[in-house]
Amino acid sequence: MPPSERLEACYQHAVLKHLSGSVMTNKILRERLKMPEKQRSMVSTLIQEAIDRKLIKAADPENKSRKFSEYVPMWA
């Protein structure tokens, strides 16, 4: 999957999770993209790029733990 499609998938997954009353995490996105645990850093990079492009944001801006971060669409 090209990087632009992965970025779009990240945003869309955050939207779907939000609309279902949940949040997106690194683990959930990794499972959605069918990526193994060892590629966790690649998913983290993808999430950070989505944040930088203002597609998603942290569900709890006060949470400083990267490991347990949850994300929602920027408009949520």
Backbone as ProteinMPNN parsed JSONL, in Angstrom:
{"seq_chain_A": "MPPSERLEACYQHAVLKHLSGSVMTNKILRERLKMPEKQRSMVSTLIQEAIDRKLIKAADPENKSRKFSEYVPMWA", "coords_chain_A": {"N_chain_A": [[0.853, -1.169, 0.0], [0.695, 2.14, -0.946], [2.292, 5.051, 0.599], [0.546, 7.322, 0.716], [-1.98, 6.165, 0.623], [-1.915, 4.685, 2.971], [-1.9, 6.731, 4.835], [-4.413, 7.873, 4.374], [-5.956, 5.66, 5.082], [-5.367, 5.548, 7.798], [-6.586, 7.924, 8.741], [-9.294, 7.407, 8.0], [-9.778, 5.134, 9.528], [-9.597, 6.169, 12.095], [-11.833, 7.823, 12.028], [-13.92, 5.914, 11.689], [-13.643, 4.456, 14.084], [-14.192, 6.488, 15.942], [-16.862, 7.147, 15.279], [-18.065, 4.799, 16.044], [-17.938, 4.971, 18.72], [-15.507, 4.559, 19.921], [-11.88, 4.647, 20.157], [-8.882, 5.176, 18.228], [-5.878, 3.338, 18.358], [-2.308, 2.729, 18.346], [-1.895, -0.043, 18.237], [-4.411, -1.01, 17.351], [-4.59, 0.191, 14.818], [-2.363, -0.96, 13.61], [-3.162, -3.633, 13.532], [-5.325, -3.353, 11.802], [-4.034, -2.614, 9.438], [-2.701, -4.896, 9.014], [-0.081, -5.368, 9.969], [2.913, -6.584, 11.422], [3.911, -6.837, 14.939], [6.57, -6.012, 15.18], [6.755, -3.9, 13.456], [5.845, -1.683, 14.698], [6.985, 0.847, 15.055], [6.833, 1.925, 12.501], [4.118, 2.309, 12.192], [3.721, 4.148, 14.202], [5.108, 6.303, 13.121], [3.489, 6.81, 10.905], [1.12, 7.588, 12.208], [2.059, 9.905, 13.473], [2.6, 11.47, 11.223], [-0.005, 11.801, 10.259], [-1.029, 13.319, 12.337], [0.572, 15.604, 12.086], [-0.334, 16.521, 9.638], [-2.766, 17.342, 10.345], [-4.96, 15.592, 10.38], [-5.72, 13.78, 12.315], [-5.964, 13.742, 15.935], [-4.712, 13.702, 19.33], [-6.697, 11.908, 21.597], [-6.76, 12.485, 24.269], [-5.239, 15.175, 25.213], [-3.732, 15.665, 27.497], [-2.487, 13.33, 28.18], [0.668, 12.044, 28.337], [1.945, 9.743, 27.707], [3.255, 7.876, 25.185], [2.94, 5.244, 24.556], [0.384, 4.471, 25.371], [-1.333, 6.061, 23.936], [-4.263, 7.476, 22.467], [-6.292, 8.124, 19.633], [-8.285, 10.419, 17.721], [-10.4, 11.701, 15.046], [-9.488, 14.906, 13.661], [-11.589, 16.741, 13.739], [-13.187, 15.898, 15.761]], "CA_chain_A": [[0.0, 0.0, 0.0], [1.508, 3.369, -0.996], [2.19, 5.885, 1.807], [-0.638, 8.189, 0.706], [-3.134, 5.323, 0.955], [-1.81, 4.363, 4.397], [-2.302, 7.937, 5.563], [-5.868, 7.944, 4.235], [-6.499, 4.561, 5.889], [-5.218, 5.973, 9.191], [-7.649, 8.9, 9.0], [-10.593, 6.751, 7.905], [-9.931, 4.231, 10.662], [-9.889, 7.027, 13.25], [-13.231, 8.243, 11.872], [-14.783, 4.764, 11.982], [-13.575, 4.179, 15.517], [-14.895, 7.568, 16.637], [-18.299, 7.007, 15.03], [-18.549, 3.622, 16.773], [-17.812, 5.24, 20.14], [-14.224, 4.069, 20.394], [-10.733, 5.455, 19.736], [-7.845, 4.442, 17.507], [-4.571, 3.235, 19.0], [-1.27, 2.178, 17.484], [-2.153, -1.476, 18.085], [-5.609, -1.206, 16.536], [-4.253, 0.547, 13.434], [-1.43, -1.98, 13.125], [-3.977, -4.807, 13.199], [-6.124, -3.001, 10.621], [-3.144, -2.617, 8.278], [-2.099, -6.235, 8.989], [1.353, -5.21, 10.142], [3.36, -7.284, 12.635], [4.326, -6.054, 16.107], [7.902, -5.421, 14.979], [6.621, -2.695, 12.629], [5.163, -0.699, 15.52], [7.55, 2.18, 14.825], [6.331, 2.41, 11.215], [2.753, 2.78, 12.443], [3.878, 5.375, 14.986], [5.494, 7.337, 12.161], [2.284, 7.102, 10.133], [0.23, 8.345, 13.09], [2.641, 11.231, 13.646], [2.382, 12.206, 9.977], [-1.428, 12.162, 10.229], [-1.175, 14.42, 13.294], [1.22, 16.771, 11.474], [-1.204, 16.998, 8.542], [-4.015, 17.748, 10.99], [-6.031, 14.656, 10.063], [-6.137, 13.21, 13.583], [-5.372, 14.383, 17.119], [-4.759, 12.872, 20.535], [-8.005, 11.94, 22.255], [-6.525, 13.125, 25.561], [-4.002, 15.951, 25.069], [-2.995, 15.645, 28.761], [-1.754, 12.066, 28.273], [2.021, 12.18, 27.786], [2.432, 8.406, 27.391], [3.108, 7.532, 23.769], [2.548, 3.849, 24.464], [-1.051, 4.31, 25.591], [-2.035, 7.167, 23.281], [-5.473, 7.189, 21.698], [-6.46, 9.171, 18.623], [-9.6, 10.677, 17.125], [-10.276, 12.635, 13.922], [-9.215, 16.283, 14.079], [-12.837, 17.472, 13.935], [-13.933, 15.325, 16.9]], "C_chain_A": [[0.905, 1.24, 0.0], [1.298, 4.23, 0.257], [0.948, 6.775, 1.843], [-1.9, 7.401, 1.065], [-3.112, 4.927, 2.428], [-2.261, 5.535, 5.245], [-3.821, 8.092, 5.519], [-6.535, 6.85, 5.072], [-6.434, 4.901, 7.376], [-6.352, 6.933, 9.561], [-9.018, 8.213, 9.01], [-10.835, 5.806, 9.078], [-10.237, 5.018, 11.937], [-11.344, 7.487, 13.21], [-14.176, 7.094, 12.228], [-14.802, 4.433, 13.467], [-14.352, 5.238, 16.306], [-16.404, 7.428, 16.482], [-18.894, 5.793, 15.749], [-18.374, 3.778, 18.285], [-16.509, 4.758, 20.75], [-13.122, 5.039, 19.971], [-9.741, 4.561, 19.006], [-6.567, 4.46, 18.34], [-3.576, 2.696, 17.984], [-1.564, 0.709, 17.204], [-3.332, -1.749, 17.163], [-5.324, -0.887, 15.067], [-3.315, -0.484, 12.833], [-2.184, -3.243, 12.725], [-4.781, -4.563, 11.933], [-5.292, -3.066, 9.345], [-2.415, -3.951, 8.109], [-0.58, -6.163, 9.025], [1.769, -5.914, 11.432], [3.818, -6.318, 13.729], [5.664, -5.358, 15.879], [7.865, -4.173, 14.1], [5.858, -1.597, 13.37], [5.678, 0.716, 15.245], [7.068, 2.772, 13.5], [4.922, 2.974, 11.376], [2.805, 4.072, 13.259], [4.249, 6.551, 14.092], [4.292, 7.766, 11.326], [1.306, 7.942, 10.954], [0.757, 9.762, 13.273], [2.459, 12.079, 12.387], [0.93, 12.657, 9.859], [-1.704, 13.314, 11.196], [-0.608, 15.7, 12.682], [0.37, 17.371, 10.358], [-2.593, 17.388, 9.031], [-5.208, 16.897, 10.552], [-6.601, 14.035, 11.336], [-5.488, 14.003, 14.712], [-5.459, 13.406, 18.28], [-6.131, 13.013, 21.179], [-7.903, 12.638, 23.602], [-5.196, 13.879, 25.482], [-3.145, 15.961, 26.341], [-2.145, 14.384, 28.92], [-0.396, 12.215, 27.592], [2.621, 10.827, 27.403], [2.193, 8.093, 25.92], [2.582, 6.107, 23.609], [1.041, 3.659, 24.563], [-1.871, 5.432, 24.959], [-3.224, 6.66, 22.473], [-5.731, 8.379, 20.797], [-7.88, 9.226, 18.094], [-9.394, 11.588, 15.916], [-10.118, 14.069, 14.437], [-10.511, 17.042, 14.42], [-13.622, 16.982, 15.15], [-13.71, 16.117, 18.176]], "O_chain_A": [[1.781, 1.369, 0.855], [0.252, 4.149, 0.9], [0.358, 6.958, 2.908], [-2.787, 7.923, 1.74], [-4.161, 4.84, 3.065], [-2.931, 5.35, 6.262], [-4.44, 8.411, 6.534], [-7.565, 7.092, 5.701], [-7.352, 4.572, 8.128], [-7.002, 6.757, 10.592], [-9.809, 8.419, 9.93], [-11.959, 5.688, 9.566], [-11.043, 4.585, 12.76], [-12.01, 7.535, 14.244], [-15.126, 7.285, 12.986], [-15.859, 4.163, 14.036], [-15.087, 4.905, 17.235], [-17.143, 7.575, 17.455], [-20.092, 5.764, 16.03], [-18.625, 2.842, 19.043], [-16.42, 4.569, 21.963], [-13.409, 6.132, 19.482], [-9.763, 3.339, 19.153], [-6.222, 5.473, 18.948], [-3.955, 2.26, 16.898], [-1.488, 0.268, 16.058], [-3.26, -2.619, 16.295], [-5.767, -1.611, 14.176], [-3.459, -0.844, 11.665], [-1.882, -3.853, 11.699], [-4.908, -5.45, 11.089], [-5.771, -3.512, 8.303], [-1.617, -4.121, 7.187], [0.113, -6.8, 8.231], [1.051, -5.847, 12.429], [4.077, -5.142, 13.473], [5.864, -4.233, 16.337], [8.864, -3.458, 14.015], [5.295, -0.694, 12.75], [4.9, 1.669, 15.207], [6.91, 3.988, 13.387], [4.577, 3.99, 10.771], [2.015, 4.986, 13.025], [3.759, 7.664, 14.285], [4.102, 8.955, 11.071], [0.73, 8.902, 10.442], [-0.016, 10.719, 13.232], [2.192, 13.277, 12.48], [0.661, 13.771, 9.409], [-2.522, 14.186, 10.904], [-1.236, 16.756, 12.752], [0.361, 18.586, 10.16], [-3.477, 17.719, 8.241], [-6.316, 17.403, 10.374], [-7.804, 13.791, 11.434], [-4.593, 14.819, 14.489], [-6.184, 12.413, 18.222], [-6.66, 14.119, 21.289], [-8.843, 13.307, 24.032], [-4.137, 13.279, 25.666], [-1.948, 16.237, 26.268], [-1.195, 14.368, 29.702], [-0.33, 12.484, 26.393], [3.709, 10.781, 26.828], [1.049, 8.051, 25.469], [1.872, 5.8, 22.652], [0.483, 2.779, 23.908], [-2.982, 5.716, 25.404], [-3.193, 5.579, 21.884], [-5.422, 9.515, 21.156], [-8.581, 8.216, 18.03], [-8.328, 12.186, 15.772], [-10.572, 14.392, 15.535], [-10.508, 17.898, 15.305], [-14.622, 17.595, 15.526], [-14.261, 15.773, 19.221]]}, "name": "protein", "num_of_chains": 1, "seq": "MPPSERLEACYQHAVLKHLSGSVMTNKILRERLKMPEKQRSMVSTLIQEAIDRKLIKAADPENKSRKFSEYVPMWA"}
